[in-house]
Amino acid sequence: MFKLWLTLVITLLSTMPVLGQNRGPKIGKLPAERMAKVKFLNPEYLVFPASAKDDSKVPLLIYLHGAGGRGDEINKIKGQVTSLTRGLQKFVKGPCMIVAPQCLKKSIGREQSTWTPEDLNAFLSELKTTLPIDEKRIYLTGNSMGGYGTWVWGANNPKAFAAIAPISGGIGRGGPKDVTPDLKKWAKNLTNVPVYAFVGGNDRVVPSERSERLIGEIRKAGGKQAKLKIYPDEGHNARGVVYATPEFYEWMFSKRRN
């Protein structure tokens, strides 16, 4: 009886998705030559590994945190990524790696720290050289300031991503009230990128109108892969609902860059 029970347990474990199978994330570190090219990134970043059954490369999901995660203690953002790791384990079959960088809390002259395409491009270059990534399946998401980071990075490096999903994101570097002067340029660059934006209808921090406006501009520019979902009863914390439902994962992981 014991042998039968043990066999059943082993069989069950072997059929579970191999996502985030380690108890905790690993901490990666950007080398000095990469750090010389960035302004606002913590050299440390979180890597939630996933093992494939062979030496094949795996999809990568990059998560950008909100303003409350800024700092130089990388474990500060670990809790924010938990909902994503749970969602992957529940809704996605097959391996996927999650990586989460951290934005420092600092200023350089009049520049306040936030996500910048220049920093993030240097970061992605490092990931491509050090991790077993399927470059046709790199996905990007983030909430609040991370939603802004998703918009600005995706718009400035659209060929890097198979799909992007900004959540409760602003569309200007100066914060929720700001609107980038490059809005039409962003929209044009995103016409060929699958985009699914999520917002809360009761968001009092970043109005849902910001995402509505950019999605509208993408569609006007000819984009046919831009979608928006408004949760009418949710506020700025719509992220919790998005990452807990299968729709987000089913949409995102169905995309592959040509």
Contacts in CASP RR format, 6 or more apart in sequence:
PFRMAT RR
TARGET T0000
AUTHOR 0000-0000-0000
METHOD contacts of the structure
MODEL  1
MFKLWLTLVITLLSTMPVLGQNRGPKIGKLPAERMAKVKFLNPEYLVFPA
SAKDDSKVPLLIYLHGAGGRGDEINKIKGQVTSLTRGLQKFVKGPCMIVA
PQCLKKSIGREQSTWTPEDLNAFLSELKTTLPIDEKRIYLTGNSMGGYGT
WVWGANNPKAFAAIAPISGGIGRGGPKDVTPDLKKWAKNLTNVPVYAFVG
GNDRVVPSERSERLIGEIRKAGGKQAKLKIYPDEGHNARGVVYATPEFYE
WMFSKRRN
17 88 0 8 1.000
17 89 0 8 1.000
17 92 0 8 1.000
17 93 0 8 1.000
17 94 0 8 1.000
17 95 0 8 1.000
18 50 0 8 1.000
18 51 0 8 1.000
18 52 0 8 1.000
18 53 0 8 1.000
18 94 0 8 1.000
18 95 0 8 1.000
19 50 0 8 1.000
19 85 0 8 1.000
19 88 0 8 1.000
19 89 0 8 1.000
19 92 0 8 1.000
19 94 0 8 1.000
19 95 0 8 1.000
19 96 0 8 1.000
20 48 0 8 1.000
20 49 0 8 1.000
20 50 0 8 1.000
20 85 0 8 1.000
20 88 0 8 1.000
20 89 0 8 1.000
20 98 0 8 1.000
21 49 0 8 1.000
21 50 0 8 1.000
21 51 0 8 1.000
22 48 0 8 1.000
22 49 0 8 1.000
24 48 0 8 1.000
25 46 0 8 1.000
25 47 0 8 1.000
25 48 0 8 1.000
25 49 0 8 1.000
25 78 0 8 1.000
25 81 0 8 1.000
25 98 0 8 1.000
25 100 0 8 1.000
26 46 0 8 1.000
26 47 0 8 1.000
26 48 0 8 1.000
26 49 0 8 1.000
27 44 0 8 1.000
27 45 0 8 1.000
27 46 0 8 1.000
27 47 0 8 1.000
27 74 0 8 1.000
28 44 0 8 1.000
28 45 0 8 1.000
28 46 0 8 1.000
28 47 0 8 1.000
29 43 0 8 1.000
29 44 0 8 1.000
29 45 0 8 1.000
30 38 0 8 1.000
30 41 0 8 1.000
30 43 0 8 1.000
30 44 0 8 1.000
30 45 0 8 1.000
30 122 0 8 1.000
30 123 0 8 1.000
30 126 0 8 1.000
31 126 0 8 1.000
34 122 0 8 1.000
34 123 0 8 1.000
34 125 0 8 1.000
34 126 0 8 1.000
35 41 0 8 1.000
35 43 0 8 1.000
37 118 0 8 1.000
37 119 0 8 1.000
37 122 0 8 1.000
38 118 0 8 1.000
38 119 0 8 1.000
38 122 0 8 1.000
38 123 0 8 1.000
39 108 0 8 1.000
39 111 0 8 1.000
39 113 0 8 1.000
39 116 0 8 1.000
39 118 0 8 1.000
39 119 0 8 1.000
40 103 0 8 1.000
40 104 0 8 1.000
40 106 0 8 1.000
40 108 0 8 1.000
40 113 0 8 1.000
40 114 0 8 1.000
40 115 0 8 1.000
40 116 0 8 1.000
40 119 0 8 1.000
41 101 0 8 1.000
41 102 0 8 1.000
41 103 0 8 1.000
41 104 0 8 1.000
41 119 0 8 1.000
41 120 0 8 1.000
41 122 0 8 1.000
41 123 0 8 1.000
42 71 0 8 1.000
42 72 0 8 1.000
42 74 0 8 1.000
42 101 0 8 1.000
42 102 0 8 1.000
42 103 0 8 1.000
42 104 0 8 1.000
44 74 0 8 1.000
44 102 0 8 1.000
45 74 0 8 1.000
45 99 0 8 1.000
45 100 0 8 1.000
45 101 0 8 1.000
45 102 0 8 1.000
45 123 0 8 1.000
46 74 0 8 1.000
46 77 0 8 1.000
46 78 0 8 1.000
46 81 0 8 1.000
46 98 0 8 1.000
46 99 0 8 1.000
46 100 0 8 1.000
46 101 0 8 1.000
46 102 0 8 1.000
47 97 0 8 1.000
47 98 0 8 1.000
47 99 0 8 1.000
47 131 0 8 1.000
48 81 0 8 1.000
48 85 0 8 1.000
48 97 0 8 1.000
48 98 0 8 1.000
48 99 0 8 1.000
48 100 0 8 1.000
49 97 0 8 1.000
50 58 0 8 1.000
50 94 0 8 1.000
50 95 0 8 1.000
50 96 0 8 1.000
50 97 0 8 1.000
51 95 0 8 1.000
52 58 0 8 1.000
52 95 0 8 1.000
52 132 0 8 1.000
55 132 0 8 1.000
56 132 0 8 1.000
56 134 0 8 1.000
57 132 0 8 1.000
57 133 0 8 1.000
57 134 0 8 1.000
57 135 0 8 1.000
58 95 0 8 1.000
58 96 0 8 1.000
58 97 0 8 1.000
58 132 0 8 1.000
58 133 0 8 1.000
58 134 0 8 1.000
59 95 0 8 1.000
59 96 0 8 1.000
59 97 0 8 1.000
59 133 0 8 1.000
59 134 0 8 1.000
59 137 0 8 1.000
59 138 0 8 1.000
59 139 0 8 1.000
59 253 0 8 1.000
60 96 0 8 1.000
60 97 0 8 1.000
60 98 0 8 1.000
60 99 0 8 1.000
60 127 0 8 1.000
60 131 0 8 1.000
60 133 0 8 1.000
60 134 0 8 1.000
60 137 0 8 1.000
60 138 0 8 1.000
60 139 0 8 1.000
61 84 0 8 1.000
61 88 0 8 1.000
61 96 0 8 1.000
61 97 0 8 1.000
61 98 0 8 1.000
61 99 0 8 1.000
61 139 0 8 1.000
61 140 0 8 1.000
61 141 0 8 1.000
61 252 0 8 1.000
62 98 0 8 1.000
62 99 0 8 1.000
62 100 0 8 1.000
62 101 0 8 1.000
62 124 0 8 1.000
62 138 0 8 1.000
62 139 0 8 1.000
62 140 0 8 1.000
62 141 0 8 1.000
63 80 0 8 1.000
63 81 0 8 1.000
63 84 0 8 1.000
63 98 0 8 1.000
63 99 0 8 1.000
63 100 0 8 1.000
63 141 0 8 1.000
63 142 0 8 1.000
64 100 0 8 1.000
64 101 0 8 1.000
64 103 0 8 1.000
64 115 0 8 1.000
64 140 0 8 1.000
64 141 0 8 1.000
64 142 0 8 1.000
64 143 0 8 1.000
64 145 0 8 1.000
64 146 0 8 1.000
64 147 0 8 1.000
64 149 0 8 1.000
64 150 0 8 1.000
64 153 0 8 1.000
65 77 0 8 1.000
65 80 0 8 1.000
65 100 0 8 1.000
65 102 0 8 1.000
65 103 0 8 1.000
65 142 0 8 1.000
65 143 0 8 1.000
65 145 0 8 1.000
65 146 0 8 1.000
66 80 0 8 1.000
66 142 0 8 1.000
66 143 0 8 1.000
66 144 0 8 1.000
66 145 0 8 1.000
66 146 0 8 1.000
66 147 0 8 1.000
67 144 0 8 1.000
67 145 0 8 1.000
68 145 0 8 1.000
69 76 0 8 1.000
69 77 0 8 1.000
69 80 0 8 1.000
69 102 0 8 1.000
69 103 0 8 1.000
70 102 0 8 1.000
70 103 0 8 1.000
70 104 0 8 1.000
70 105 0 8 1.000
70 113 0 8 1.000
70 145 0 8 1.000
71 102 0 8 1.000
71 103 0 8 1.000
71 104 0 8 1.000
71 105 0 8 1.000
72 102 0 8 1.000
72 104 0 8 1.000
72 105 0 8 1.000
74 102 0 8 1.000
76 102 0 8 1.000
77 100 0 8 1.000
77 102 0 8 1.000
80 100 0 8 1.000
80 143 0 8 1.000
81 98 0 8 1.000
81 100 0 8 1.000
83 239 0 8 1.000
83 240 0 8 1.000
83 243 0 8 1.000
83 244 0 8 1.000
84 98 0 8 1.000
84 141 0 8 1.000
84 243 0 8 1.000
85 98 0 8 1.000
86 243 0 8 1.000
86 244 0 8 1.000
87 243 0 8 1.000
87 244 0 8 1.000
87 249 0 8 1.000
88 96 0 8 1.000
88 98 0 8 1.000
88 249 0 8 1.000
90 246 0 8 1.000
91 246 0 8 1.000
91 249 0 8 1.000
91 250 0 8 1.000
92 249 0 8 1.000
92 253 0 8 1.000
96 253 0 8 1.000
97 131 0 8 1.000
97 132 0 8 1.000
97 133 0 8 1.000
99 127 0 8 1.000
99 131 0 8 1.000
101 120 0 8 1.000
101 123 0 8 1.000
103 113 0 8 1.000
103 114 0 8 1.000
103 115 0 8 1.000
103 145 0 8 1.000
104 113 0 8 1.000
105 113 0 8 1.000
106 113 0 8 1.000
107 113 0 8 1.000
112 174 0 8 1.000
114 145 0 8 1.000
114 148 0 8 1.000
114 149 0 8 1.000
114 173 0 8 1.000
114 174 0 8 1.000
115 145 0 8 1.000
115 146 0 8 1.000
115 148 0 8 1.000
115 149 0 8 1.000
115 152 0 8 1.000
115 153 0 8 1.000
116 152 0 8 1.000
117 152 0 8 1.000
117 153 0 8 1.000
117 154 0 8 1.000
117 156 0 8 1.000
117 157 0 8 1.000
120 149 0 8 1.000
120 153 0 8 1.000
120 157 0 8 1.000
121 153 0 8 1.000
121 157 0 8 1.000
121 160 0 8 1.000
124 138 0 8 1.000
124 157 0 8 1.000
124 160 0 8 1.000
127 133 0 8 1.000
128 135 0 8 1.000
135 257 0 8 1.000
136 162 0 8 1.000
136 256 0 8 1.000
136 257 0 8 1.000
136 258 0 8 1.000
137 162 0 8 1.000
137 253 0 8 1.000
137 255 0 8 1.000
137 256 0 8 1.000
137 257 0 8 1.000
138 160 0 8 1.000
138 161 0 8 1.000
138 162 0 8 1.000
138 257 0 8 1.000
139 161 0 8 1.000
139 162 0 8 1.000
139 163 0 8 1.000
139 164 0 8 1.000
139 165 0 8 1.000
139 252 0 8 1.000
139 253 0 8 1.000
139 255 0 8 1.000
140 150 0 8 1.000
140 153 0 8 1.000
140 154 0 8 1.000
140 161 0 8 1.000
140 163 0 8 1.000
140 164 0 8 1.000
140 165 0 8 1.000
141 147 0 8 1.000
141 150 0 8 1.000
141 164 0 8 1.000
141 165 0 8 1.000
141 166 0 8 1.000
141 167 0 8 1.000
141 252 0 8 1.000
142 149 0 8 1.000
142 150 0 8 1.000
142 165 0 8 1.000
142 166 0 8 1.000
142 167 0 8 1.000
142 169 0 8 1.000
142 239 0 8 1.000
143 167 0 8 1.000
143 168 0 8 1.000
143 169 0 8 1.000
143 238 0 8 1.000
143 239 0 8 1.000
144 167 0 8 1.000
144 168 0 8 1.000
144 169 0 8 1.000
144 170 0 8 1.000
144 205 0 8 1.000
144 206 0 8 1.000
144 236 0 8 1.000
144 239 0 8 1.000
145 169 0 8 1.000
145 175 0 8 1.000
146 166 0 8 1.000
146 169 0 8 1.000
147 166 0 8 1.000
147 167 0 8 1.000
147 168 0 8 1.000
147 169 0 8 1.000
147 170 0 8 1.000
148 166 0 8 1.000
148 169 0 8 1.000
148 170 0 8 1.000
148 171 0 8 1.000
148 172 0 8 1.000
148 173 0 8 1.000
148 175 0 8 1.000
149 166 0 8 1.000
149 169 0 8 1.000
150 164 0 8 1.000
150 165 0 8 1.000
150 166 0 8 1.000
150 167 0 8 1.000
150 169 0 8 1.000
151 164 0 8 1.000
151 166 0 8 1.000
151 169 0 8 1.000
151 170 0 8 1.000
151 171 0 8 1.000
151 186 0 8 1.000
151 214 0 8 1.000
152 172 0 8 1.000
152 173 0 8 1.000
152 180 0 8 1.000
152 186 0 8 1.000
154 160 0 8 1.000
154 161 0 8 1.000
154 164 0 8 1.000
154 189 0 8 1.000
154 190 0 8 1.000
154 193 0 8 1.000
155 182 0 8 1.000
155 185 0 8 1.000
155 186 0 8 1.000
155 187 0 8 1.000
155 189 0 8 1.000
155 190 0 8 1.000
156 186 0 8 1.000
156 189 0 8 1.000
158 189 0 8 1.000
158 190 0 8 1.000
158 192 0 8 1.000
158 193 0 8 1.000
159 257 0 8 1.000
161 193 0 8 1.000
161 257 0 8 1.000
162 194 0 8 1.000
162 255 0 8 1.000
162 256 0 8 1.000
162 257 0 8 1.000
163 193 0 8 1.000
163 194 0 8 1.000
163 195 0 8 1.000
163 196 0 8 1.000
163 251 0 8 1.000
163 252 0 8 1.000
163 255 0 8 1.000
164 190 0 8 1.000
164 193 0 8 1.000
164 194 0 8 1.000
164 195 0 8 1.000
164 196 0 8 1.000
165 195 0 8 1.000
165 196 0 8 1.000
165 197 0 8 1.000
165 198 0 8 1.000
165 242 0 8 1.000
165 248 0 8 1.000
165 251 0 8 1.000
165 252 0 8 1.000
166 195 0 8 1.000
166 197 0 8 1.000
166 198 0 8 1.000
166 211 0 8 1.000
167 197 0 8 1.000
167 198 0 8 1.000
167 199 0 8 1.000
167 238 0 8 1.000
167 239 0 8 1.000
167 242 0 8 1.000
168 198 0 8 1.000
168 199 0 8 1.000
168 200 0 8 1.000
168 203 0 8 1.000
168 205 0 8 1.000
168 206 0 8 1.000
168 211 0 8 1.000
168 235 0 8 1.000
168 236 0 8 1.000
168 237 0 8 1.000
168 238 0 8 1.000
168 239 0 8 1.000
169 197 0 8 1.000
169 199 0 8 1.000
169 206 0 8 1.000
169 210 0 8 1.000
169 211 0 8 1.000
170 176 0 8 1.000
170 178 0 8 1.000
170 206 0 8 1.000
170 210 0 8 1.000
170 211 0 8 1.000
171 178 0 8 1.000
171 179 0 8 1.000
171 180 0 8 1.000
171 183 0 8 1.000
171 186 0 8 1.000
171 210 0 8 1.000
171 211 0 8 1.000
171 213 0 8 1.000
171 214 0 8 1.000
172 178 0 8 1.000
172 179 0 8 1.000
172 180 0 8 1.000
173 180 0 8 1.000
176 205 0 8 1.000
176 206 0 8 1.000
176 207 0 8 1.000
176 210 0 8 1.000
179 210 0 8 1.000
179 213 0 8 1.000
180 186 0 8 1.000
183 213 0 8 1.000
183 214 0 8 1.000
183 217 0 8 1.000
184 217 0 8 1.000
184 221 0 8 1.000
186 214 0 8 1.000
186 217 0 8 1.000
187 214 0 8 1.000
187 216 0 8 1.000
187 217 0 8 1.000
187 218 0 8 1.000
187 220 0 8 1.000
187 221 0 8 1.000
188 221 0 8 1.000
190 218 0 8 1.000
190 221 0 8 1.000
190 223 0 8 1.000
190 226 0 8 1.000
191 218 0 8 1.000
191 221 0 8 1.000
191 222 0 8 1.000
191 223 0 8 1.000
191 224 0 8 1.000
192 223 0 8 1.000
192 225 0 8 1.000
193 225 0 8 1.000
194 225 0 8 1.000
194 251 0 8 1.000
194 255 0 8 1.000
195 215 0 8 1.000
195 218 0 8 1.000
195 225 0 8 1.000
195 226 0 8 1.000
195 227 0 8 1.000
196 227 0 8 1.000
196 228 0 8 1.000
196 229 0 8 1.000
196 248 0 8 1.000
196 251 0 8 1.000
196 252 0 8 1.000
197 211 0 8 1.000
197 214 0 8 1.000
197 215 0 8 1.000
197 226 0 8 1.000
197 227 0 8 1.000
197 228 0 8 1.000
197 229 0 8 1.000
198 211 0 8 1.000
198 228 0 8 1.000
198 229 0 8 1.000
198 231 0 8 1.000
198 238 0 8 1.000
198 239 0 8 1.000
198 242 0 8 1.000
198 248 0 8 1.000
199 206 0 8 1.000
199 208 0 8 1.000
199 210 0 8 1.000
199 211 0 8 1.000
199 212 0 8 1.000
199 228 0 8 1.000
199 229 0 8 1.000
199 230 0 8 1.000
199 231 0 8 1.000
199 238 0 8 1.000
200 208 0 8 1.000
200 230 0 8 1.000
200 231 0 8 1.000
200 232 0 8 1.000
200 234 0 8 1.000
200 235 0 8 1.000
200 236 0 8 1.000
200 238 0 8 1.000
201 208 0 8 1.000
201 230 0 8 1.000
201 231 0 8 1.000
201 232 0 8 1.000
201 233 0 8 1.000
201 234 0 8 1.000
201 235 0 8 1.000
202 232 0 8 1.000
202 233 0 8 1.000
202 234 0 8 1.000
202 235 0 8 1.000
203 234 0 8 1.000
203 235 0 8 1.000
203 236 0 8 1.000
203 238 0 8 1.000
204 235 0 8 1.000
204 236 0 8 1.000
205 235 0 8 1.000
205 236 0 8 1.000
206 236 0 8 1.000
208 230 0 8 1.000
211 228 0 8 1.000
212 228 0 8 1.000
212 230 0 8 1.000
215 226 0 8 1.000
215 227 0 8 1.000
215 228 0 8 1.000
216 226 0 8 1.000
218 226 0 8 1.000
219 226 0 8 1.000
227 251 0 8 1.000
229 247 0 8 1.000
231 238 0 8 1.000
231 241 0 8 1.000
234 241 0 8 1.000
242 248 0 8 1.000
END
